[in-house]
Amino acid sequence: MIKNNFILLLLIFGTIVPGFSHAQDVNAILAQARQQEAAFRDTEALAKYLEALRVQPNNFVALCKASELHSLLGKRQATKEQQKNYFKKAREYAQLALKVNSASTESNFVMALAMGRMAIITSGEEKIDAVKDIKSYAEKCIQLDPSNYKGYHILGRWHYEVSDLSSIEKWLVKIAYGSLPAATLKQAQAYYEKSRQLNPGLLINYLEIAKVHHRNDEDKKAIAELQQLLRLPNVMVDDPIVKKEANELIKKWQ
């Protein structure tokens, strides 16, 4: 009887303990990844999230973060081909995240971000194919969580970019969808302002609002936005680059 009970315990713990151990391993790896992000070490953070996915391939947090970091790191690559490779990976991880949970604000955000980053460095048919999908994912992102400032920023960028499509690109959109999605600089600014209201420390919003003012021939307002940006502390790894661009634009627009 004792022997049988011992065997039963071995069978139980033989199936339960490994799974429990894996969960502990993943949580520890995710904690390390968050520490790397907090220290502005995005490359190291991505490596940790990918490590977590090797242990638990369907981990939702790791999938979303792997996508987001591929989008962020892709922007910093030296060549367009390298950027495309990163953005393709970002989209692949976003697709996997959506399969795990399509009703999450984060999975919709990372897909909108990945597609948006790819659209910015492409043109013609490839860019047009993404126009409606980027907007749909970003809108679902803020529908699921109205406080997600990242979704509002993407919608602001979407309106800014679509309102600036070339005549050929606008024609291609009409051919593909039957009509051109409505997009205005006024809407772009409204979404950027909403994103800034939710997160005043996101420096990129100030830069993008300044660009909207510049396209509206309001350079005094644009420069005021940039000067305000320069007074704020850096909170993200790319903020020094944002400030460098702000300084360059002030010199250019004065």
PEDA-V610855 format. One line per field, one symbol per residue. ss: DSSP state (H for helix, E for strand, - for the rest). phi: phi as a letter, one per 40 degrees, with the letter a starting at -180 (. if undefined). burial: I if it has 24 or more other ideal C-beta (glycine too) atoms within 12 Angstrom, else O. Layout:
ss=???
phi=???
burial=???
This chain:
ss=-HHHHHHHHHHHHHHHHHHHHHHHHHHHHHHHHHHHHH---HHHHHHHHHHHHHH----HHHHHHHHHHHHHHHH----HHHHHHHHHHHHHHHHHHHHH----HHHHHHHHHHHHHHHH---HHHHHHHHHHHHHHHHHHHHH----HHHHHHHHHHHHHH----HHHHHHHHHHH-------HHHHHHHHHHHHHH----HHHHHHHHHHHHH---HHHHHHHHHHHH--------HHHHHHHHHHHHHHH-
phi=.cccccccccccccccddccccccdccccccccccccccgbccccddccccccccbdbccccccccccccccccccccbccccdcccccdccccccccccaccbcccccccccccccccccbagccccdcdccdccccccdcccaccccccccccccccccccbccccccccccccbgacdcabcccdccccccccccacccccccccccccdcccgbccccccccccdcccccbbcccccccccccccdcccc
burial=OOOOOOOOOOOOOOOOOOOOOOOOOIOOIIOIIOOIIOOOOIOOIIIIIIIIIOIIOOIIIIIIIIIIIIIIIIIOOOOOOOIIOIIIIIIIIIIIIIOIOOOIIIIIIIIIIIIIIIIIIIOOOOIIOIIIIIIOIIIIIIOOOOOIIIIIIIIIIIIIIIIOIOOOIOOOIOOOOOOOIOIOIOIIIOIIIIIIOOIOOIIIIIIIIIIIIIIOOOOOOIIOIIOOIIOIOOOOIOIOOIIOIIOOIIOOIO
